[in-house]
C-alpha cells in the first residue's frame, strides 16, 4: 500500500506545479547578459562567424564562443559549417518562442488595461466623500 501513497503524493505535487517552458526560461536567462544580448542582436542581421563577431565586440574570441554556446544551449542560436568556418545564426524556433511569450504578455496587459478603462471611462470624475475634504 505504501507505493500507492507515494504515487498519490507524486500526482499531487505534479498537478500543483505550473507548466514551465524550460527553453523559454533558458532563453530569457541567456539574454539577461549584455554581451549575449549584443551577440543576439548582431546575429539578427544574418549568419556570422565567431571571428567577425569578436571583431565587433569588446570581448575575446574565446569569450564570444562561450557566449554562443550558452545561446545555442538555450535554443536561440544555431550553427552550420561553411568550409573551415562555423557560421552562427538565430534559431527561428527559439525566436518564435520568445516572441510568443511577449505577445501573450502584451495581450494580457492590454486586455487588463481595456477592462480598467471600461470600468472607469476617462471623462468621469470621481467625487471624494464629504468627510475627507480639508478646509482651507
LUMGUVEX-951012 format. One record per atom (N, C-alpha, C, CB): chain; x, y, z; atom name; residue number from 1. Coordinates in Angstrom, 1 decimal, always signed. Glycine has a CB too. Layout:
<atoms>
kette,x,y,z,atom,nr
A,X,Y,Z,CA,NUM;
...
</atoms>
This chain:
<atoms>
kette,x,y,z,atom,nr
A,+0.8,-1.2,+0.0,N,1;
A,+0.0,+0.0,+0.0,CA,1;
A,+0.8,+1.3,+0.0,C,1;
A,-0.9,+0.0,+1.2,CB,1;
A,+2.1,+1.2,+0.5,N,2;
A,+2.9,+2.4,+0.5,CA,2;
A,+3.2,+2.9,-0.8,C,2;
A,+4.2,+2.2,+1.3,CB,2;
A,+3.4,+2.1,-1.8,N,3;
A,+3.7,+2.5,-3.2,CA,3;
A,+2.5,+3.3,-3.7,C,3;
A,+4.0,+1.4,-4.1,CB,3;
A,+1.3,+3.0,-3.4,N,4;
A,+0.1,+3.7,-3.8,CA,4;
A,+0.1,+5.1,-3.2,C,4;
A,-1.2,+3.0,-3.4,CB,4;
A,+0.5,+5.2,-1.9,N,5;
A,+0.5,+6.5,-1.3,CA,5;
A,+1.6,+7.4,-1.9,C,5;
A,+0.8,+6.4,+0.2,CB,5;
A,+2.7,+6.8,-2.3,N,6;
A,+3.8,+7.5,-3.0,CA,6;
A,+3.3,+8.0,-4.3,C,6;
A,+5.0,+6.6,-3.1,CB,6;
A,+2.6,+7.2,-5.1,N,7;
A,+2.1,+7.6,-6.4,CA,7;
A,+1.1,+8.8,-6.2,C,7;
A,+1.4,+6.4,-7.1,CB,7;
A,+0.2,+8.7,-5.2,N,8;
A,-0.7,+9.8,-4.9,CA,8;
A,+0.0,+11.1,-4.6,C,8;
A,-1.7,+9.4,-3.8,CB,8;
A,+1.0,+11.0,-3.8,N,9;
A,+1.8,+12.2,-3.4,CA,9;
A,+2.5,+12.8,-4.6,C,9;
A,+2.9,+11.8,-2.3,CB,9;
A,+3.1,+11.9,-5.5,N,10;
A,+3.7,+12.4,-6.7,CA,10;
A,+2.7,+13.1,-7.6,C,10;
A,+4.4,+11.2,-7.4,CB,10;
A,+1.5,+12.5,-7.7,N,11;
A,+0.5,+13.1,-8.5,CA,11;
A,+0.0,+14.4,-8.0,C,11;
A,-0.7,+12.1,-8.6,CB,11;
A,-0.1,+14.6,-6.7,N,12;
A,-0.5,+15.9,-6.1,CA,12;
A,+0.6,+16.9,-6.4,C,12;
A,-0.7,+15.7,-4.6,CB,12;
A,+1.8,+16.6,-6.2,N,13;
A,+2.9,+17.5,-6.4,CA,13;
A,+3.0,+17.9,-7.9,C,13;
A,+4.3,+17.0,-6.0,CB,13;
A,+2.9,+17.0,-8.8,N,14;
A,+2.9,+17.2,-10.2,CA,14;
A,+1.8,+18.1,-10.7,C,14;
A,+2.9,+15.9,-11.0,CB,14;
A,+0.6,+17.9,-10.2,N,15;
A,-0.6,+18.6,-10.6,CA,15;
A,-0.6,+20.1,-10.1,C,15;
A,-1.8,+17.9,-10.1,CB,15;
A,+0.2,+20.3,-9.0,N,16;
A,+0.2,+21.7,-8.5,CA,16;
A,+1.3,+22.6,-9.0,C,16;
A,+0.3,+21.6,-7.0,CB,16;
A,+2.2,+22.0,-9.8,N,17;
A,+3.3,+22.8,-10.4,CA,17;
A,+2.8,+23.4,-11.7,C,17;
A,+4.5,+21.9,-10.6,CB,17;
A,+3.2,+24.7,-11.9,N,18;
A,+2.8,+25.4,-13.1,CA,18;
A,+3.7,+24.8,-14.3,C,18;
A,+3.0,+26.9,-13.0,CB,18;
A,+3.1,+24.8,-15.5,N,19;
A,+3.8,+24.4,-16.6,CA,19;
A,+4.9,+25.4,-17.0,C,19;
A,+2.9,+24.1,-17.8,CB,19;
A,+6.1,+25.0,-17.1,N,20;
A,+7.2,+26.0,-17.4,CA,20;
A,+7.9,+25.5,-18.6,C,20;
A,+8.2,+26.1,-16.2,CB,20;
A,+8.1,+26.4,-19.6,N,21;
A,+8.8,+26.1,-20.8,CA,21;
A,+10.3,+26.3,-20.5,C,21;
A,+8.4,+27.0,-22.0,CB,21;
A,+11.0,+25.2,-20.3,N,22;
A,+12.5,+25.3,-20.0,CA,22;
A,+13.3,+26.1,-21.0,C,22;
A,+13.0,+23.9,-19.8,CB,22;
A,+13.0,+25.9,-22.3,N,23;
A,+13.7,+26.6,-23.3,CA,23;
A,+13.4,+28.1,-23.2,C,23;
A,+13.4,+26.1,-24.7,CB,23;
A,+12.2,+28.5,-22.9,N,24;
A,+11.8,+29.9,-22.8,CA,24;
A,+12.6,+30.5,-21.7,C,24;
A,+10.3,+30.0,-22.6,CB,24;
A,+12.6,+29.8,-20.5,N,25;
A,+13.3,+30.3,-19.4,CA,25;
A,+14.8,+30.4,-19.6,C,25;
A,+13.1,+29.5,-18.1,CB,25;
A,+15.4,+29.4,-20.3,N,26;
A,+16.8,+29.4,-20.6,CA,26;
A,+17.1,+30.6,-21.6,C,26;
A,+17.2,+28.1,-21.2,CB,26;
A,+16.2,+30.8,-22.5,N,27;
A,+16.4,+31.9,-23.5,CA,27;
A,+16.4,+33.3,-22.8,C,27;
A,+15.4,+31.9,-24.5,CB,27;
A,+15.4,+33.4,-21.9,N,28;
A,+15.3,+34.7,-21.1,CA,28;
A,+16.6,+34.9,-20.3,C,28;
A,+14.1,+34.7,-20.3,CB,28;
A,+17.0,+33.8,-19.6,N,29;
A,+18.2,+33.9,-18.8,CA,29;
A,+19.4,+34.3,-19.6,C,29;
A,+18.4,+32.6,-18.0,CB,29;
A,+19.5,+33.6,-20.8,N,30;
A,+20.7,+33.8,-21.6,CA,30;
A,+20.8,+35.3,-22.1,C,30;
A,+20.7,+32.9,-22.9,CB,30;
A,+19.6,+35.9,-22.4,N,31;
A,+19.6,+37.2,-22.9,CA,31;
A,+19.7,+38.3,-21.8,C,31;
A,+18.3,+37.5,-23.7,CB,31;
A,+19.7,+37.8,-20.6,N,32;
A,+19.9,+38.7,-19.4,CA,32;
A,+21.3,+39.2,-19.4,C,32;
A,+19.6,+38.0,-18.2,CB,32;
A,+22.3,+38.6,-20.1,N,33;
A,+23.7,+39.1,-20.1,CA,33;
A,+23.8,+40.1,-21.2,C,33;
A,+24.7,+37.9,-20.2,CB,33;
A,+24.4,+41.2,-21.0,N,34;
A,+24.5,+42.3,-22.0,CA,34;
A,+25.3,+41.8,-23.2,C,34;
A,+25.1,+43.5,-21.4,CB,34;
A,+26.4,+41.1,-23.0,N,35;
A,+27.2,+40.6,-24.2,CA,35;
A,+26.4,+39.6,-25.0,C,35;
A,+28.5,+39.9,-23.7,CB,35;
A,+25.7,+38.7,-24.4,N,36;
A,+24.9,+37.8,-25.2,CA,36;
A,+23.8,+38.5,-25.9,C,36;
A,+24.3,+36.7,-24.2,CB,36;
A,+23.2,+39.5,-25.3,N,37;
A,+22.2,+40.3,-26.0,CA,37;
A,+22.8,+41.0,-27.2,C,37;
A,+21.5,+41.3,-25.0,CB,37;
A,+24.0,+41.5,-27.0,N,38;
A,+24.6,+42.2,-28.2,CA,38;
A,+24.9,+41.2,-29.3,C,38;
A,+26.0,+42.8,-27.7,CB,38;
A,+25.4,+40.0,-28.9,N,39;
A,+25.6,+38.9,-29.9,CA,39;
A,+24.3,+38.6,-30.6,C,39;
A,+26.2,+37.7,-29.3,CB,39;
A,+23.2,+38.4,-29.8,N,40;
A,+21.9,+38.1,-30.4,CA,40;
A,+21.4,+39.1,-31.4,C,40;
A,+20.9,+37.9,-29.2,CB,40;
A,+21.6,+40.4,-31.0,N,41;
A,+21.2,+41.5,-31.9,CA,41;
A,+22.1,+41.5,-33.2,C,41;
A,+21.4,+42.8,-31.2,CB,41;
A,+23.4,+41.2,-33.1,N,42;
A,+24.2,+41.2,-34.3,CA,42;
A,+23.8,+40.1,-35.2,C,42;
A,+25.7,+41.1,-33.9,CB,42;
A,+23.4,+38.9,-34.6,N,43;
A,+23.0,+37.8,-35.4,CA,43;
A,+21.7,+38.0,-36.1,C,43;
A,+22.9,+36.5,-34.5,CB,43;
A,+20.9,+39.0,-35.7,N,44;
A,+19.7,+39.3,-36.4,CA,44;
A,+19.9,+39.8,-37.8,C,44;
A,+18.9,+40.3,-35.6,CB,44;
A,+21.1,+40.3,-38.1,N,45;
A,+21.4,+40.8,-39.4,CA,45;
A,+21.7,+39.6,-40.4,C,45;
A,+22.6,+41.8,-39.4,CB,45;
A,+22.0,+38.4,-39.8,N,46;
A,+22.3,+37.3,-40.7,CA,46;
A,+23.4,+36.5,-40.1,C,46;
A,+22.6,+37.7,-42.1,CB,46;
A,+23.7,+35.3,-40.7,N,47;
A,+24.8,+34.4,-40.2,CA,47;
A,+26.1,+35.1,-40.2,C,47;
A,+24.9,+33.2,-41.1,CB,47;
A,+26.9,+34.8,-39.1,N,48;
A,+28.2,+35.4,-39.0,CA,48;
A,+29.1,+34.5,-38.2,C,48;
A,+28.1,+36.8,-38.2,CB,48;
A,+30.4,+34.5,-38.5,N,49;
A,+31.4,+33.7,-37.9,CA,49;
A,+31.9,+34.3,-36.6,C,49;
A,+32.6,+33.5,-38.9,CB,49;
A,+32.4,+33.4,-35.7,N,50;
A,+32.9,+33.9,-34.4,CA,50;
A,+33.9,+35.0,-34.5,C,50;
A,+33.5,+32.7,-33.7,CB,50;
A,+34.9,+34.8,-35.5,N,51;
A,+36.0,+35.9,-35.6,CA,51;
A,+35.4,+37.2,-35.9,C,51;
A,+37.0,+35.5,-36.7,CB,51;
A,+34.4,+37.2,-36.8,N,52;
A,+33.7,+38.5,-37.2,CA,52;
A,+33.0,+39.1,-36.0,C,52;
A,+32.8,+38.3,-38.4,CB,52;
A,+32.3,+38.3,-35.3,N,53;
A,+31.6,+38.7,-34.1,CA,53;
A,+32.6,+39.3,-33.1,C,53;
A,+30.8,+37.6,-33.4,CB,53;
A,+33.7,+38.6,-32.8,N,54;
A,+34.7,+39.1,-31.9,CA,54;
A,+35.3,+40.4,-32.3,C,54;
A,+35.8,+38.0,-31.7,CB,54;
A,+35.4,+40.7,-33.6,N,55;
A,+35.9,+42.0,-34.0,CA,55;
A,+35.0,+43.1,-33.7,C,55;
A,+36.2,+42.0,-35.5,CB,55;
A,+33.7,+42.8,-33.7,N,56;
A,+32.6,+43.8,-33.4,CA,56;
A,+32.3,+44.0,-32.0,C,56;
A,+31.4,+43.4,-34.2,CB,56;
A,+32.9,+43.2,-31.1,N,57;
A,+32.6,+43.3,-29.7,CA,57;
A,+33.8,+43.5,-28.8,C,57;
A,+31.9,+42.0,-29.2,CB,57;
A,+33.7,+44.0,-27.6,N,58;
A,+34.8,+44.3,-26.8,CA,58;
A,+35.2,+43.1,-25.9,C,58;
A,+34.6,+45.5,-25.9,CB,58;
A,+35.1,+41.9,-26.5,N,59;
A,+35.4,+40.6,-25.8,CA,59;
A,+36.3,+39.7,-26.7,C,59;
A,+34.2,+39.9,-25.3,CB,59;
A,+37.0,+38.8,-26.1,N,60;
A,+37.9,+37.9,-26.9,CA,60;
A,+37.1,+36.9,-27.7,C,60;
A,+38.8,+37.2,-26.0,CB,60;
A,+37.7,+36.3,-28.7,N,61;
A,+37.1,+35.3,-29.5,CA,61;
A,+36.7,+34.1,-28.6,C,61;
A,+38.1,+34.8,-30.5,CB,61;
A,+37.5,+33.6,-27.6,N,62;
A,+37.1,+32.5,-26.8,CA,62;
A,+35.8,+32.9,-26.0,C,62;
A,+38.2,+32.1,-25.8,CB,62;
A,+35.7,+34.1,-25.5,N,63;
A,+34.6,+34.6,-24.8,CA,63;
A,+33.3,+34.6,-25.6,C,63;
A,+34.8,+36.0,-24.2,CB,63;
A,+33.5,+35.0,-26.9,N,64;
A,+32.4,+35.0,-27.8,CA,64;
A,+31.9,+33.6,-28.0,C,64;
A,+32.8,+35.7,-29.2,CB,64;
A,+32.8,+32.7,-28.2,N,65;
A,+32.5,+31.2,-28.3,CA,65;
A,+31.7,+30.7,-27.1,C,65;
A,+33.7,+30.4,-28.6,CB,65;
A,+32.1,+31.1,-25.9,N,66;
A,+31.4,+30.7,-24.7,CA,66;
A,+30.0,+31.2,-24.7,C,66;
A,+32.2,+31.1,-23.5,CB,66;
A,+29.8,+32.5,-25.1,N,67;
A,+28.5,+33.1,-25.1,CA,67;
A,+27.6,+32.5,-26.1,C,67;
A,+28.6,+34.6,-25.4,CB,67;
A,+28.2,+32.1,-27.3,N,68;
A,+27.4,+31.5,-28.3,CA,68;
A,+27.0,+30.1,-27.9,C,68;
A,+28.3,+31.3,-29.6,CB,68;
A,+27.8,+29.4,-27.1,N,69;
A,+27.4,+28.1,-26.6,CA,69;
A,+26.2,+28.2,-25.7,C,69;
A,+28.6,+27.4,-25.8,CB,69;
A,+26.2,+29.2,-24.8,N,70;
A,+25.0,+29.5,-23.9,CA,70;
A,+23.8,+29.8,-24.7,C,70;
A,+25.3,+30.6,-22.9,CB,70;
A,+23.9,+30.6,-25.8,N,71;
A,+22.8,+30.9,-26.6,CA,71;
A,+22.3,+29.7,-27.4,C,71;
A,+23.1,+32.1,-27.6,CB,71;
A,+23.2,+28.9,-27.8,N,72;
A,+22.9,+27.7,-28.6,CA,72;
A,+22.2,+26.7,-27.6,C,72;
A,+24.1,+27.0,-29.2,CB,72;
A,+22.7,+26.5,-26.4,N,73;
A,+22.1,+25.6,-25.4,CA,73;
A,+20.7,+26.1,-25.1,C,73;
A,+22.9,+25.5,-24.2,CB,73;
A,+20.4,+27.4,-25.1,N,74;
A,+19.1,+28.0,-24.8,CA,74;
A,+18.2,+27.9,-26.0,C,74;
A,+19.3,+29.4,-24.4,CB,74;
A,+18.6,+27.4,-27.1,N,75;
A,+17.8,+27.2,-28.3,CA,75;
A,+17.6,+28.5,-29.1,C,75;
A,+16.5,+26.7,-27.9,CB,75;
A,+18.4,+29.5,-28.9,N,76;
A,+18.3,+30.8,-29.6,CA,76;
A,+19.2,+30.9,-30.8,C,76;
A,+18.6,+31.9,-28.6,CB,76;
A,+20.2,+30.1,-30.9,N,77;
A,+21.2,+30.2,-31.9,CA,77;
A,+21.5,+28.8,-32.5,C,77;
A,+22.5,+30.8,-31.4,CB,77;
A,+21.7,+28.7,-33.8,N,78;
A,+22.1,+27.5,-34.5,CA,78;
A,+23.5,+27.8,-35.2,C,78;
A,+21.1,+27.0,-35.5,CB,78;
A,+24.1,+26.7,-35.6,N,79;
A,+25.4,+26.9,-36.3,CA,79;
A,+25.5,+25.9,-37.4,C,79;
A,+26.6,+26.7,-35.3,CB,79;
A,+26.3,+26.3,-38.4,N,80;
A,+26.5,+25.4,-39.6,CA,80;
A,+27.9,+25.6,-40.1,C,80;
A,+25.4,+25.6,-40.7,CB,80;
A,+28.4,+24.5,-40.7,N,81;
A,+29.7,+24.6,-41.2,CA,81;
A,+29.7,+25.2,-42.6,C,81;
A,+30.3,+23.2,-41.3,CB,81;
A,+30.7,+26.1,-42.8,N,82;
A,+30.9,+26.7,-44.1,CA,82;
A,+32.4,+26.7,-44.4,C,82;
A,+30.4,+28.2,-44.1,CB,82;
A,+32.8,+25.6,-45.0,N,83;
A,+34.3,+25.4,-45.2,CA,83;
A,+35.0,+25.1,-43.9,C,83;
A,+34.9,+26.6,-45.9,CB,83;
A,+36.0,+26.0,-43.6,N,84;
A,+36.7,+25.8,-42.3,CA,84;
A,+36.1,+26.6,-41.2,C,84;
A,+38.2,+26.2,-42.5,CB,84;
A,+35.1,+27.4,-41.5,N,85;
A,+34.4,+28.2,-40.5,CA,85;
A,+33.1,+27.7,-40.1,C,85;
A,+34.2,+29.7,-41.0,CB,85;
A,+32.6,+28.1,-39.0,N,86;
A,+31.3,+27.8,-38.5,CA,86;
A,+30.5,+29.1,-38.4,C,86;
A,+31.4,+27.1,-37.1,CB,86;
A,+29.4,+29.1,-39.1,N,87;
A,+28.6,+30.3,-39.1,CA,87;
A,+27.4,+30.2,-38.1,C,87;
A,+28.0,+30.6,-40.5,CB,87;
A,+27.2,+31.2,-37.3,N,88;
A,+26.1,+31.2,-36.4,CA,88;
A,+25.0,+32.1,-36.8,C,88;
A,+26.6,+31.7,-35.0,CB,88;
A,+23.7,+31.7,-36.5,N,89;
A,+22.6,+32.5,-36.9,CA,89;
A,+21.5,+32.3,-35.8,C,89;
A,+22.0,+32.1,-38.3,CB,89;
A,+20.5,+33.1,-35.9,N,90;
A,+19.4,+33.0,-34.9,CA,90;
A,+18.6,+31.7,-35.3,C,90;
A,+18.5,+34.2,-34.9,CB,90;
A,+18.1,+31.1,-34.2,N,91;
A,+17.2,+29.9,-34.4,CA,91;
A,+15.8,+30.4,-34.5,C,91;
A,+17.4,+28.8,-33.3,CB,91;
A,+15.2,+30.3,-35.7,N,92;
A,+13.8,+30.8,-35.8,CA,92;
A,+12.8,+30.2,-34.8,C,92;
A,+13.3,+30.5,-37.2,CB,92;
A,+13.0,+29.0,-34.4,N,93;
A,+12.1,+28.4,-33.4,CA,93;
A,+12.3,+29.0,-32.0,C,93;
A,+12.3,+26.9,-33.3,CB,93;
A,+13.5,+29.3,-31.6,N,94;
A,+13.8,+29.9,-30.3,CA,94;
A,+13.3,+31.4,-30.3,C,94;
A,+15.3,+29.9,-30.1,CB,94;
A,+13.5,+32.1,-31.4,N,95;
A,+13.0,+33.5,-31.5,CA,95;
A,+11.5,+33.5,-31.5,C,95;
A,+13.5,+34.2,-32.8,CB,95;
A,+10.8,+32.5,-32.2,N,96;
A,+9.4,+32.4,-32.2,CA,96;
A,+8.8,+32.2,-30.8,C,96;
A,+8.9,+31.3,-33.1,CB,96;
A,+9.5,+31.3,-30.0,N,97;
A,+9.1,+31.0,-28.6,CA,97;
A,+9.2,+32.3,-27.8,C,97;
A,+10.0,+29.9,-28.0,CB,97;
A,+10.2,+33.1,-27.9,N,98;
A,+10.3,+34.4,-27.2,CA,98;
A,+9.2,+35.3,-27.6,C,98;
A,+11.7,+35.0,-27.4,CB,98;
A,+9.0,+35.4,-28.9,N,99;
A,+8.0,+36.3,-29.4,CA,99;
A,+6.6,+36.0,-28.9,C,99;
A,+8.1,+36.4,-30.9,CB,99;
A,+6.3,+34.7,-29.0,N,100;
A,+5.0,+34.2,-28.5,CA,100;
A,+4.8,+34.6,-27.0,C,100;
A,+4.8,+32.7,-28.7,CB,100;
A,+5.9,+34.4,-26.2,N,101;
A,+5.8,+34.7,-24.8,CA,101;
A,+5.5,+36.2,-24.6,C,101;
A,+7.1,+34.4,-24.1,CB,101;
A,+6.2,+37.1,-25.3,N,102;
A,+6.0,+38.5,-25.1,CA,102;
A,+4.7,+39.0,-25.8,C,102;
A,+7.1,+39.3,-25.7,CB,102;
A,+4.2,+38.3,-26.8,N,103;
A,+2.9,+38.6,-27.4,CA,103;
A,+1.8,+38.3,-26.4,C,103;
A,+2.7,+37.8,-28.7,CB,103;
A,+2.0,+37.2,-25.7,N,104;
A,+1.0,+36.8,-24.7,CA,104;
A,+1.0,+37.8,-23.5,C,104;
A,+1.3,+35.3,-24.2,CB,104;
A,+2.2,+38.2,-23.1,N,105;
A,+2.2,+39.2,-22.0,CA,105;
A,+1.5,+40.5,-22.4,C,105;
A,+3.7,+39.5,-21.6,CB,105;
A,+1.8,+41.0,-23.7,N,106;
A,+1.2,+42.2,-24.1,CA,106;
A,-0.3,+42.1,-24.3,C,106;
A,+1.8,+42.6,-25.5,CB,106;
A,-0.8,+41.0,-24.8,N,107;
A,-2.2,+40.8,-24.9,CA,107;
A,-2.9,+40.8,-23.6,C,107;
A,-2.5,+39.4,-25.6,CB,107;
A,-2.3,+40.2,-22.6,N,108;
A,-2.8,+40.2,-21.2,CA,108;
A,-2.8,+41.6,-20.7,C,108;
A,-2.0,+39.2,-20.3,CB,108;
A,-1.7,+42.3,-20.8,N,109;
A,-1.6,+43.7,-20.3,CA,109;
A,-2.6,+44.6,-20.9,C,109;
A,-0.2,+44.2,-20.4,CB,109;
A,-2.8,+44.5,-22.3,N,110;
A,-3.7,+45.3,-23.0,CA,110;
A,-5.2,+45.0,-22.6,C,110;
A,-3.5,+45.2,-24.5,CB,110;
A,-5.5,+43.7,-22.4,N,111;
A,-6.8,+43.3,-22.0,CA,111;
A,-7.1,+43.9,-20.7,C,111;
A,-6.9,+41.8,-22.1,CB,111;
A,-6.2,+43.8,-19.8,N,112;
A,-6.4,+44.3,-18.4,CA,112;
A,-6.6,+45.9,-18.4,C,112;
A,-5.1,+44.0,-17.5,CB,112;
A,-5.8,+46.5,-19.3,N,113;
A,-5.9,+48.0,-19.4,CA,113;
A,-7.3,+48.3,-20.0,C,113;
A,-4.8,+48.5,-20.3,CB,113;
A,-7.7,+47.6,-21.0,N,114;
A,-9.0,+47.9,-21.6,CA,114;
A,-10.1,+47.7,-20.6,C,114;
A,-9.2,+47.0,-22.8,CB,114;
A,-10.0,+46.6,-19.8,N,115;
A,-11.0,+46.4,-18.8,CA,115;
A,-11.1,+47.5,-17.7,C,115;
A,-10.7,+45.0,-18.1,CB,115;
A,-9.9,+48.0,-17.3,N,116;
A,-9.9,+49.1,-16.4,CA,116;
A,-10.5,+50.3,-16.9,C,116;
A,-8.4,+49.3,-15.9,CB,116;
A,-10.1,+50.7,-18.2,N,117;
A,-10.7,+51.9,-18.8,CA,117;
A,-12.2,+51.8,-19.0,C,117;
A,-10.0,+52.1,-20.2,CB,117;
A,-12.7,+50.6,-19.3,N,118;
A,-14.1,+50.4,-19.5,CA,118;
A,-14.9,+50.6,-18.2,C,118;
A,-14.4,+49.1,-20.1,CB,118;
A,-14.2,+50.2,-17.1,N,119;
A,-14.9,+50.3,-15.7,CA,119;
A,-14.8,+51.8,-15.3,C,119;
A,-14.1,+49.5,-14.7,CB,119;
A,-13.8,+52.5,-15.7,N,120;
A,-13.6,+53.9,-15.3,CA,120;
A,-13.3,+54.8,-16.5,C,120;
A,-12.4,+54.1,-14.3,CB,120;
A,-14.3,+55.1,-17.3,N,121;
A,-14.1,+55.9,-18.5,CA,121;
A,-13.3,+57.2,-18.3,C,121;
A,-15.4,+56.3,-19.2,CB,121;
A,-12.5,+57.6,-19.2,N,122;
A,-11.6,+58.8,-19.0,CA,122;
A,-12.3,+60.1,-18.6,C,122;
A,-10.8,+59.0,-20.2,CB,122;
A,-13.5,+60.4,-19.1,N,123;
A,-14.1,+61.7,-18.8,CA,123;
A,-14.7,+61.8,-17.4,C,123;
A,-15.1,+62.0,-19.8,CB,123;
A,-14.9,+60.6,-16.8,N,124;
A,-15.6,+60.6,-15.5,CA,124;
A,-14.7,+61.2,-14.4,C,124;
A,-16.0,+59.2,-15.2,CB,124;
A,-15.3,+61.9,-13.5,N,125;
A,-14.6,+62.4,-12.3,CA,125;
A,-15.3,+61.7,-11.1,C,125;
A,-14.6,+63.9,-12.1,CB,125;
A,-14.4,+61.3,-10.2,N,126;
A,-14.9,+60.7,-9.0,CA,126;
A,-14.8,+61.6,-7.8,C,126;
A,-14.1,+59.3,-8.7,CB,126;
A,-16.0,+62.0,-7.3,N,127;
A,-16.0,+62.9,-6.2,CA,127;
A,-15.5,+62.2,-4.9,C,127;
A,-17.4,+63.5,-6.0,CB,127;
A,-14.8,+63.0,-4.1,N,128;
A,-14.3,+62.4,-2.9,CA,128;
A,-15.5,+62.5,-1.9,C,128;
A,-13.1,+63.1,-2.4,CB,128;
A,-15.5,+61.5,-1.0,N,129;
A,-16.6,+61.6,+0.1,CA,129;
A,-16.4,+62.9,+0.9,C,129;
A,-16.5,+60.4,+1.0,CB,129;
A,-17.5,+63.5,+1.3,N,130;
A,-17.5,+64.8,+2.0,CA,130;
A,-16.7,+64.7,+3.3,C,130;
A,-18.9,+65.2,+2.4,CB,130;
A,-16.6,+63.6,+4.0,N,131;
A,-15.8,+63.6,+5.2,CA,131;
A,-14.3,+63.7,+5.0,C,131;
A,-16.1,+62.3,+5.9,CB,131;
A,-13.8,+63.5,+3.8,N,132;
A,-12.4,+63.6,+3.5,CA,132;
A,-11.9,+64.9,+3.0,C,132;
A,-12.0,+62.5,+2.5,CB,132;
A,-12.8,+65.9,+2.9,N,133;
A,-12.3,+67.2,+2.4,CA,133;
A,-11.7,+68.0,+3.5,C,133;
A,-13.5,+67.9,+1.8,CB,133;
A,-10.7,+68.8,+3.1,N,134;
A,-10.0,+69.7,+4.0,CA,134;
A,-10.5,+71.1,+3.8,C,134;
A,-8.5,+69.6,+3.9,CB,134;
A,-10.5,+71.8,+4.9,N,135;
A,-10.9,+73.2,+4.8,CA,135;
A,-9.7,+74.0,+4.8,C,135;
A,-11.8,+73.7,+6.0,CB,135;
A,-9.7,+75.1,+4.0,N,136;
A,-8.5,+76.0,+3.9,CA,136;
A,-8.8,+77.3,+4.4,C,136;
A,-8.0,+76.1,+2.6,CB,136;
</atoms>
